[in-house]
Amino acid sequence: MNKTAFLFTGQSSQYVGMGKSLYESAEVCRTCFDRADDIMGRNISAICFEGPDERLNMTENTQPCILTTEYAAFAALSARGARPDAIAGFSLGEYGALAAAGVLSFEDALGIIKIRAKAMQEAVPVGKGAMGAVMGPAERAIAAAQLPGVATPVLDGAENYIKMLDHGGDFETTILSGDDLKKTAQYHARAQAAQAQAAFADYGQYLDSLEMTATIRPFEAVYMQRIAQLTNKSNQFNLTTLRCTEDDIRSMAEKPDWITLYGKLVDKFADNGVVTVVAGQAQGQTLCLRLWLMSCRVLKRGMEDAMMDTLAAKAAAAGYTALEGYYYPTAKNAMVREFYAGYGFEKTAEDADGNTTWRLDLAAYNPRCPHIKIET
């Protein structure tokens, strides 16, 4: 028996332009955005539709913008007769879920978020802090090495999360002493003292300590499904956002005028699996890079350097004299806008939409030799 659930996301799901199509296509959605503008006392609609990113990403704006967009989507679905069997929300999304379930009115939910977002913005002013996700053992090691005052509990399996957090004692205080009130100043003093005793003199030493090995090879049958999956879920480090089926990936691998590479990364903590994909198509003596993406969980490890070094070597060995790369902007991939410039590519074209073309003379490429052992 099929059932339907409506899920409301939390902070970090925002992007410039969100909700605009809803506003333009349905009166019930316009009502939501107009009501939000009135309650918040500023033009939430314009922040959603036009940004810029810097303004949308301020917590004070992000939270009401996400709530309004999600509730507008819910209103549009409801107007068409959609009725969920369950409604749930994560973090900020809980308020949208409560409004959708009728526990709160949309107006009351916005009123709460107005206070919540303002308090969170004031608690961590712009430029004074940041939010981060510690995603695995390697990242946990970075935090432990660079932030000695931060607890980094090992959560080895979802079934142990509650026990580990409960027994760790990191989230519970039974007595608040005078010394406790001085903790912040003490942490600052410790951080200053620890600068000279950092676990690693530079980031390169840390990368060396991970003992990373990258396997970089042409697409193989055993990984076709994973490669196709990556093309459909990677958004931030994705230069062309080309979405592929498993058949598409197999076709690239079989064609003689294509060079394909997948990258698999193993470190001393874990096997990260296939995390990056590159595919280029021949055009004369130029290899045109139709696909380049990487999972964000291995950012800043040097995996992109390993891929570029391997690609350049294979392309040159195959008789190509140049690489041509493309960047097609989306709401989420701004982080790789200048990716090719960092490897010595020259920008040869840019259109009004920000789509760019880059070219590299392979004879002039200087290998990066990252802190990774490469197996091909």
Backbone torsions as a table, in degrees:
resi	resn	phi	psi	omega
1	MET	NA	122.5	-178.6
2	ASN	-78.9	135.7	176.4
3	LYS	-129.2	155.8	-176.1
4	THR	-117.7	135.3	175.3
5	ALA	-124.7	140.5	173.4
6	PHE	-102.7	124.5	-178.6
7	LEU	-114.9	130.7	-179.0
8	PHE	-107.4	124.1	-173.6
9	THR	-82.2	168.3	178.3
10	GLY	-100.6	-168.5	-179.1
11	GLN	-62.7	150.2	-177.5
12	SER	93.9	-1.7	175.2
13	SER	-90.4	-0.5	-176.0
14	GLN	-73.8	153.0	172.5
15	TYR	-157.2	149.8	-179.2
16	VAL	-65.3	130.0	-178.5
17	GLY	104.6	-7.1	-176.9
18	MET	-65.9	138.2	177.3
19	GLY	83.3	-9.8	-175.6
20	LYS	-63.9	-43.8	-179.8
21	SER	-65.4	-34.5	176.0
22	LEU	-63.4	-46.2	-178.7
23	TYR	-60.4	-40.0	-175.8
24	GLU	-78.1	-17.6	-172.1
25	SER	-109.2	-14.0	-174.4
26	ALA	-143.9	131.2	179.8
27	GLU	-62.5	-38.5	-178.4
28	VAL	-63.7	-30.0	177.2
29	CYS	-75.9	-40.3	176.7
30	ARG	-59.1	-37.8	178.4
31	THR	-61.5	-42.2	179.3
32	CYS	-61.8	-48.1	-178.7
33	PHE	-66.8	-41.1	179.4
34	ASP	-63.9	-39.6	179.4
35	ARG	-66.0	-39.3	178.5
36	ALA	-63.3	-40.9	177.6
37	ASP	-58.4	-42.0	-179.0
38	ASP	-67.1	-47.0	-175.7
39	ILE	-68.1	-40.6	-176.8
40	MET	-79.8	-18.2	179.3
41	GLY	75.2	18.9	176.1
42	ARG	-156.2	169.6	-171.7
43	ASN	-83.4	79.7	177.9
44	ILE	-60.0	-38.0	-179.1
45	SER	-57.4	-47.8	-177.8
46	ALA	-64.7	-36.2	178.5
47	ILE	-64.7	-41.7	177.1
48	CYS	-62.7	-48.1	-169.9
49	PHE	-80.7	-34.8	-168.8
50	GLU	-118.1	-16.2	-178.4
51	GLY	71.0	-137.0	0.8
52	PRO	-73.1	178.9	-178.1
53	ASP	-53.5	-43.2	-176.3
54	GLU	-59.0	-36.6	-179.3
55	ARG	-78.9	-42.8	-179.9
56	LEU	-63.4	-34.7	-175.0
57	ASN	-82.1	-1.3	172.1
58	MET	-73.5	126.8	-175.1
59	THR	-49.6	-38.7	-178.0
60	GLU	-60.8	-26.8	177.4
61	ASN	-99.9	-37.8	-175.6
62	THR	-55.0	-48.6	-172.8
63	GLN	-65.2	-49.5	177.2
64	PRO	-66.3	-30.3	179.2
65	CYS	-66.0	-44.9	179.4
66	ILE	-66.0	-46.0	179.8
67	LEU	-57.6	-45.8	-178.0
68	THR	-64.8	-44.6	-179.1
69	THR	-63.8	-43.9	-178.4
70	GLU	-68.2	-39.5	179.7
71	TYR	-69.9	-34.0	176.3
72	ALA	-63.4	-39.9	177.4
73	ALA	-64.1	-42.0	177.3
74	PHE	-61.4	-42.7	-179.9
75	ALA	-63.1	-38.9	179.2
76	ALA	-65.6	-42.5	178.4
77	LEU	-65.1	-41.3	179.6
78	SER	-63.0	-38.4	180.0
79	ALA	-64.4	-22.6	178.9
80	ARG	-95.7	7.0	174.8
81	GLY	93.0	6.8	179.3
82	ALA	-71.3	131.8	-179.5
83	ARG	-132.2	110.5	-178.0
84	PRO	-76.7	152.3	173.5
85	ASP	-84.4	-22.4	179.2
86	ALA	-150.5	151.1	178.0
87	ILE	-132.8	132.7	179.9
88	ALA	-144.8	157.0	178.4
89	GLY	-142.8	151.6	178.3
90	PHE	-109.4	124.6	176.5
91	SER	54.2	-117.6	177.3
92	LEU	-52.0	-35.6	-178.3
93	GLY	-62.8	-16.9	177.7
94	GLU	-60.9	-34.9	-177.8
95	TYR	-70.9	-38.3	174.9
96	GLY	-64.8	-39.3	179.2
97	ALA	-65.8	-40.3	178.4
98	LEU	-63.9	-39.3	178.3
99	ALA	-67.8	-42.0	179.9
100	ALA	-64.9	-33.2	-179.7
101	ALA	-80.9	-6.4	178.7
102	GLY	86.0	6.0	178.0
103	VAL	-72.1	-38.7	173.9
104	LEU	-121.8	152.6	169.3
105	SER	-77.8	159.5	177.3
106	PHE	-58.8	-40.4	-179.2
107	GLU	-64.4	-41.6	178.6
108	ASP	-66.6	-40.4	178.5
109	ALA	-61.3	-43.0	178.0
110	LEU	-64.2	-38.6	178.6
111	GLY	-61.4	-41.4	177.7
112	ILE	-65.9	-44.9	-178.7
113	ILE	-65.6	-32.8	177.3
114	LYS	-58.3	-44.3	179.3
115	ILE	-71.9	-45.2	-178.2
116	ARG	-59.7	-49.0	-176.5
117	ALA	-65.7	-40.0	179.5
118	LYS	-64.3	-42.9	179.7
119	ALA	-63.4	-42.6	-179.6
120	MET	-67.9	-37.4	177.8
121	GLN	-63.8	-42.5	-178.8
122	GLU	-71.3	-29.6	179.5
123	ALA	-68.2	-34.9	178.9
124	VAL	-131.7	84.1	-178.1
125	PRO	-60.9	157.6	179.6
126	VAL	-56.7	130.3	179.2
127	GLY	86.7	-5.1	-176.7
128	LYS	-104.7	-6.8	-178.3
129	GLY	-175.8	-178.3	-179.0
130	ALA	-159.2	164.5	174.7
131	MET	-107.7	138.8	179.3
132	GLY	-139.8	159.2	177.8
133	ALA	-115.7	124.0	175.1
134	VAL	-91.1	107.1	-164.2
135	MET	-97.0	-13.3	-177.1
136	GLY	-170.2	-177.3	-176.0
137	PRO	-62.3	-36.0	179.6
138	ALA	-66.3	-44.5	179.1
139	GLU	-66.3	-35.7	177.8
140	ARG	-63.2	-36.7	178.6
141	ALA	-65.8	-36.9	176.3
142	ILE	-60.6	-48.3	-178.6
143	ALA	-61.6	-42.7	-178.7
144	ALA	-65.2	-37.4	-177.7
145	ALA	-75.3	-39.9	-173.3
146	GLN	-94.0	-20.1	-176.9
147	LEU	-129.8	75.0	-174.0
148	PRO	-61.6	-17.5	178.9
149	GLY	-87.2	-0.4	-176.4
150	VAL	-102.2	129.4	177.2
151	ALA	-73.7	138.7	179.7
152	THR	-129.1	71.6	-176.9
153	PRO	-64.6	144.9	177.6
154	VAL	-88.9	114.5	179.3
155	LEU	-105.6	88.5	-172.1
156	ASP	-91.8	74.7	178.6
157	GLY	111.9	133.4	-175.1
158	ALA	-58.9	-30.1	-178.0
159	GLU	-67.5	-15.4	-178.6
160	ASN	-103.9	-1.0	-173.0
161	TYR	-57.6	-51.8	-175.2
162	ILE	-62.2	-44.0	-179.3
163	LYS	-62.1	-45.6	-177.2
164	MET	-65.1	-42.6	-179.3
165	LEU	-69.4	-38.3	-179.5
166	ASP	-67.4	-43.9	-176.6
167	HIS	-79.5	-19.6	-177.7
168	GLY	-68.8	-27.7	178.6
169	GLY	71.3	15.0	-177.6
170	ASP	-80.0	-15.7	-173.8
171	PHE	-118.4	23.5	-175.7
172	GLU	-141.9	128.7	176.6
173	THR	-128.8	125.2	-179.2
174	THR	-98.2	-24.2	180.0
175	ILE	-135.2	136.0	177.9
176	LEU	-113.7	107.5	-176.1
177	SER	-98.7	175.1	176.0
178	GLY	-62.6	-37.9	177.6
179	ASP	-63.6	-36.5	178.6
180	ASP	-59.2	-37.2	-178.4
181	LEU	-68.3	-15.9	179.8
182	LYS	-97.9	2.9	-173.1
183	LYS	-56.6	-42.5	-176.6
184	THR	-58.9	-46.5	178.7
185	ALA	-63.2	-37.4	179.7
186	GLN	-65.7	-40.3	179.3
187	TYR	-63.9	-39.6	178.3
188	HIS	-63.0	-41.7	-179.9
189	ALA	-64.7	-42.2	178.9
190	ARG	-63.4	-40.4	-179.2
191	ALA	-62.6	-40.7	179.1
192	GLN	-66.0	-40.6	180.0
193	ALA	-67.9	-32.4	-175.9
194	ALA	-77.7	-13.6	-178.2
195	GLN	-58.2	-37.2	-178.9
196	ALA	-81.0	-9.0	-177.2
197	GLN	-119.3	25.1	-179.3
198	ALA	-57.1	147.0	-177.4
199	ALA	-60.7	-28.5	-178.3
200	PHE	-134.1	136.4	-178.5
201	ALA	-67.3	-31.2	175.6
202	ASP	-150.6	169.6	-175.3
203	TYR	-65.5	-30.6	178.4
204	GLY	-60.9	-37.3	177.3
205	GLN	-65.2	-38.2	177.3
206	TYR	-62.3	-45.3	179.9
207	LEU	-61.0	-40.2	177.4
208	ASP	-60.9	-36.5	-177.4
209	SER	-67.4	-19.7	179.7
210	LEU	-74.2	-15.8	178.8
211	GLU	52.9	54.6	-174.2
212	MET	-82.8	142.1	173.5
213	THR	-129.7	126.5	178.5
214	ALA	-108.4	129.7	171.2
215	THR	-100.5	116.0	-176.8
216	ILE	-123.5	111.9	-174.3
217	ARG	-143.3	164.9	173.2
218	PRO	-60.0	154.6	-179.7
219	PHE	-49.8	133.5	179.4
220	GLU	-119.5	149.5	-175.1
221	ALA	-54.3	-37.9	-175.2
222	VAL	-65.8	-21.4	-176.8
223	TYR	-110.5	4.8	-176.7
224	MET	-55.7	-45.0	-177.7
225	GLN	-63.3	-44.4	179.8
226	ARG	-64.3	-40.6	179.8
227	ILE	-62.8	-46.2	177.9
228	ALA	-61.5	-40.4	179.1
229	GLN	-60.9	-43.1	179.8
230	LEU	-61.3	-38.3	-179.0
231	THR	-66.0	-21.8	-176.8
232	ASN	-101.1	-4.6	-179.5
233	LYS	-124.8	-15.5	179.8
234	SER	-85.6	124.6	-175.4
235	ASN	-122.4	-35.9	-174.2
236	GLN	-80.1	-52.4	175.7
237	PHE	-97.2	76.3	-177.6
238	ASN	-150.5	107.1	-169.8
239	LEU	-76.7	-32.5	-177.8
240	THR	-118.3	-9.3	-178.0
241	THR	48.4	36.7	174.9
242	LEU	-72.6	119.0	180.0
243	ARG	-93.9	131.0	-173.2
244	CYS	-128.2	147.6	170.4
245	THR	-89.2	171.4	177.1
246	GLU	-62.8	-35.2	177.3
247	ASP	-65.9	-38.2	177.2
248	ASP	-60.9	-45.5	-178.8
249	ILE	-63.5	-42.7	179.6
250	ARG	-63.4	-39.7	179.5
251	SER	-63.2	-43.2	177.4
252	MET	-59.2	-44.2	-176.7
253	ALA	-64.5	-30.8	-175.0
254	GLU	-86.8	-18.9	-175.4
255	LYS	-81.8	132.2	-176.3
256	PRO	-70.0	-20.0	-178.3
257	ASP	-92.5	17.2	176.7
258	TRP	-119.6	145.7	166.4
259	ILE	-113.9	124.0	-179.9
260	THR	-121.4	144.6	178.2
261	LEU	-143.7	136.5	167.9
262	TYR	-115.6	154.1	178.7
263	GLY	-123.8	127.6	179.9
264	LYS	-117.6	129.7	-173.9
265	LEU	-119.4	128.6	176.0
266	VAL	-121.3	134.1	173.3
267	ASP	-125.3	-176.6	-174.8
268	LYS	-69.9	-12.2	178.9
269	PHE	-94.6	-37.5	-171.9
270	ALA	-164.1	163.0	168.8
271	ASP	-91.7	111.3	-176.8
272	ASN	-81.3	-6.8	179.7
273	GLY	74.6	-164.6	178.5
274	VAL	-74.4	120.7	-174.0
275	VAL	-123.5	-7.8	-178.3
276	THR	-151.5	150.9	-174.2
277	VAL	-142.9	136.5	175.0
278	VAL	-134.9	140.0	175.2
279	ALA	-145.0	130.2	-179.3
280	GLY	-128.7	145.2	-178.3
281	GLN	-114.9	138.6	-177.5
282	ALA	-71.2	138.8	169.9
283	GLN	-141.2	91.7	-171.4
284	GLY	67.3	-128.3	178.4
285	GLN	-95.3	12.1	179.0
286	THR	-108.4	135.6	174.3
287	LEU	-98.5	115.8	-176.8
288	CYS	-93.6	120.4	-173.1
289	LEU	-85.2	99.9	-177.0
290	ARG	-82.7	-20.7	-173.8
291	LEU	-145.5	126.3	172.4
292	TRP	-151.6	118.9	179.6
293	LEU	-150.8	162.0	179.0
294	MET	-152.8	144.2	175.9
295	SER	-68.3	137.0	-178.1
296	CYS	-68.2	-15.1	-176.8
297	ARG	-73.5	-9.4	176.2
298	VAL	-118.4	24.1	176.3
299	LEU	-61.2	147.4	175.9
300	LYS	64.5	23.9	175.1
301	ARG	-101.0	-12.4	-176.4
302	GLY	93.9	7.7	-177.9
303	MET	-66.3	-34.3	178.1
304	GLU	-66.5	-33.5	176.2
305	ASP	-66.2	-42.3	179.6
306	ALA	-62.2	-40.3	179.8
307	MET	-67.1	-43.6	-179.4
308	MET	-65.3	-42.2	177.8
309	ASP	-59.5	-45.0	-177.8
310	THR	-68.2	-43.4	179.5
311	LEU	-61.1	-47.3	-178.5
312	ALA	-61.0	-42.1	-179.6
313	ALA	-65.6	-43.4	-178.9
314	LYS	-68.2	-39.4	-179.9
315	ALA	-65.2	-43.8	178.9
316	ALA	-63.8	-41.3	179.8
317	ALA	-65.0	-28.3	-179.8
318	ALA	-85.0	-0.6	176.0
319	GLY	98.6	4.2	177.3
320	TYR	-78.3	147.8	-179.9
321	THR	-108.0	-12.9	-177.0
322	ALA	-151.5	155.0	170.9
323	LEU	-111.8	140.8	174.6
324	GLU	-122.8	124.2	-178.1
325	GLY	-116.7	159.5	-176.5
326	TYR	-133.7	143.3	172.8
327	TYR	-127.0	121.7	178.2
328	TYR	-115.1	110.0	-173.1
329	PRO	-68.3	142.6	172.3
330	THR	-131.9	-178.7	179.6
331	ALA	-67.6	-16.0	-172.2
332	LYS	-121.1	-7.1	-172.4
333	ASN	-108.3	26.1	-178.8
334	ALA	-60.9	-24.8	-177.1
335	MET	-62.3	-20.4	-178.7
336	VAL	-110.7	18.7	-179.2
337	ARG	-56.8	-41.6	-178.0
338	GLU	-106.5	23.0	-176.7
339	PHE	-54.6	-50.5	-175.6
340	TYR	-68.1	-32.8	178.5
341	ALA	-58.4	-34.6	-179.6
342	GLY	-67.3	-13.3	179.6
343	TYR	-110.8	14.5	176.5
344	GLY	87.7	7.6	176.0
345	PHE	-70.1	148.3	175.4
346	GLU	-103.7	132.3	177.8
347	LYS	-72.2	125.0	-177.5
348	THR	-110.2	-14.2	180.0
349	ALA	-160.1	149.1	173.7
350	GLU	-153.8	130.1	-179.9
351	ASP	-101.3	-177.9	-175.1
352	ALA	-65.2	-22.5	-180.0
353	ASP	-89.3	1.2	179.6
354	GLY	88.4	3.9	175.6
355	ASN	-69.4	129.4	-176.4
356	THR	-124.5	154.0	176.6
357	THR	-123.4	138.6	-175.8
358	TRP	-130.5	149.8	-177.7
359	ARG	-136.1	139.9	178.6
360	LEU	-129.6	128.0	171.6
361	ASP	-78.3	114.5	-175.3
362	LEU	-60.0	-29.0	-179.9
363	ALA	-66.2	-21.9	-177.0
364	ALA	-98.0	0.6	-175.9
365	TYR	-74.5	134.2	176.9
366	ASN	-107.3	113.6	-179.2
367	PRO	-57.2	145.2	-177.8
368	ARG	-86.9	-22.9	-179.7
369	CYS	46.0	67.3	-176.2
370	PRO	-67.9	174.7	-179.1
371	HIS	-80.3	47.0	-174.8
372	ILE	-138.7	135.1	170.4
373	LYS	-78.6	125.5	-175.0
374	ILE	-106.3	126.5	174.5
375	GLU	-114.3	128.5	-178.7
376	THR	-119.8	NA	NA
